[in-house]
């Protein structure tokens, strides 16, 4: 493991220490995770979806489902 000296504003360090303590981790671990995410290679190929999924997405766009109605549907379906 290598060391990396950083210059960071004191207020930022205090907030980061509180954040790390709430998550039972260290600032070093947080910085390492952040740098790991930043340095990963970008995915250059766009994700493709099947024509059927694209059609369903278009048909369902703007439709909302009430959670209670969904549970009632499931109760009727699995009686």
Secondary structure as GFF3:
##gff-version 3
##sequence-region A 1 79
A	DSSP	alpha_helix	10	22	.	.	.	ID=ss1
A	DSSP	alpha_helix	27	39	.	.	.	ID=ss2
A	DSSP	alpha_helix	51	60	.	.	.	ID=ss3
A	DSSP	alpha_helix	67	77	.	.	.	ID=ss4
###
